[in-house]
Amino acid sequence: MKKLLFALLSVAFLSVVPVFGQTLDYDKLAPHPRLLLKKGDVTAIKQYVAESANGKKVHDYILAEAEKTLPLAPVERTMTGRRLLSISRVALRRIFYLSYAYLTTEDTRYALRAEKEMLAVCEFSDWNPSHFLDVGEMTLALAIGYDWLYRYLPVHSRSIIGTAIYEKGLLASENNSHAWFFRSTNNWNQVCNAGMIFGALATMERSPEYCKSLIAKCLESNPLAQKFYDPDGAYPEGYAYWEYGTTFEVMLVAALQSALETDAGIKSQKSFMNTANFMTYMVAPSGRAFNYFDSGDKCFPTPAKYWFARECNDASIVAIDERFVAEGKLHADRLLPLQIIFASSLDLRQAKLPSKNSWTAQGEVPVYIYRSGWTNPSDAYFAIKGGRASSNHGHMDSGSFIYEYDGVRWAVDLGMHDYNRLEQAGVNLWNMGQTSSRWNVFRIGAESHNTLVINGQRHNVQGRGEITETFDTPRSKGAVVNLTEVFAPHAREVVRRAELDKNNHLVIRDHIVVGDAPAKVEWKIATMAQAELVSPQVIKLTQDGKTMYLKLNSRLSATAKIWPEHKYMDCEIKDEGLSRVGFVIDLNAGETADVEVMLSPNSKKGVKIQLPKLGLSKRSKDK
């Protein structure tokens, strides 16, 4: 029956299979281990660990985590809501770490424990194909263990694991309703295609024609996700999802390189090869991320960046990551062994920090980032974004920004909320429509973000904020974001100009043309500082012994305000210590107004930046 099924699912292939102008020459298929590792790589890893202090830190960390795993019981098939993903990730971390530990030490305890983990996962009824990320990560986990431990595993265990990869992993992709990732343009495409390619490459000898056909299907699908990086390399889903989707994309191409000596044309995508810069600039001087959309702000070394550094022959790409390692800033990232694999072929003595202080990217979610330096935690940092709320993992945060000055993050983004908690409470979390209950979640809606709210209304979820200008001179630097679509129909025009002066004090100026009805405009930021009203136009913030003033420079009818604590739904996590501060401005129907707010450590009004007139009649250009 299985032979008949193979025949029905397979395509008659020669040893050379064309994929979008590229050729996959299966005559070059490497022996095991063939995933991520080439002949001689294990020796190179051992030498790197022996010679590099940072390499030894990462290596010792992985071995210590592998030791902790030895006495633990294998994972069980325990669902969290509709997901098995947390179990897939634990299994991946354990198998990856244990397999690495065995290859680099030849201690059979690690291989035996990895075998035990894999056989337990093989006993699961399925790997939850209705949420295919779970299948993708689990298939990749077993593929690594199967491939890296191939010469250790008894034939019987190898047969069980190979069969499970095929039946519970690869065959699951034949269900079109479950395997919609083939049509996806986001991280699902990258994670799931990587899992399928790993599984197919690892078990190629068991069913070569079927595995070749599946790899071809994955490589036909994957360019949909590669376009995600156009035109400049920014990742629309933000910092945390870059780490997720891009790391699996890197694993996909690295496996093709090691197993078949090809990148299948993926490296020819310029925006993809530029994307490591996005992650470099997303890390602020504080060591925290610009965490827009569903992202936390914690930063650690990013293993995938080492692949970009290797392929681009540019160690500066991982300079920040190397600093994190030196500081001992490591955590049990399930994919951490990638860092040593890619770093072992790099000369990291040349890992110099970037010289450029600003970075801009257009695309689905435009971003502008500026930092005053690269070495001091007290350097200033400002980042602002455009985009639309209806983007994957989007929030109502177009025009929102974060700002660090003198070692304090004065304007914060709260980031993601636990998905399962909201889903179990009935929040229609993945409905991105205008009336969706998604936008009632405080961390996702406009109320928690450092942007405008007009007449208490939601942003237009299809409206896109566009960065129309950036500038960088000795006296000022910043960006202009056209937010008109975001606030339609409540305003005819909204343009936000963000500018830092020569002292890195921040001015936000919003040019607003009101629609046919009066408008109550709320200008606010979220902050962890203690807030005090000084006057109707001045608010004092205090945090970590430092002071920052918000000063409204306008003759408009406005009132400084500290908003009361948000009334959270029972399913929401409360944001302890959060304050929302700003100004409420009443505008008449049809009125044109410029709302200018300065953030400065000086209590006096300060030097006023001469800002040009804003508006849609003049098309801004980069200078």
ZISULHU-V207114 format. One record per helix or strand. SS is the DSSP state (h for helix, s for strand). FROM is the first residue (numbers start at 1). TO is the last residue. If there is no record, write none. Layout:
SS&FROM&TO ; SS&FROM&TO
//
This chain:
h&2&9 ; s&16&19 ; s&22&25 ; h&26&28 ; h&41&51 ; h&53&70 ; s&80&80 ; s&83&83 ; h&85&105 ; h&108&122 ; h&132&148 ; h&155&174 ; h&180&183 ; h&187&202 ; h&208&229 ; h&239&260 ; h&266&268 ; h&270&273 ; h&275&282 ; s&283&283 ; s&288&289 ; s&298&298 ; h&303&312 ; h&315&326 ; h&337&343 ; h&348&350 ; s&358&361 ; s&367&371 ; s&381&385 ; s&387&387 ; s&401&405 ; s&408&411 ; h&419&424 ; h&437&440 ; h&446&448 ; s&452&454 ; s&465&472 ; s&477&482 ; h&484&487 ; s&491&500 ; s&506&514 ; s&519&527 ; s&530&535 ; s&538&543 ; s&546&552 ; s&558&563 ; s&579&587 ; s&592&600
//
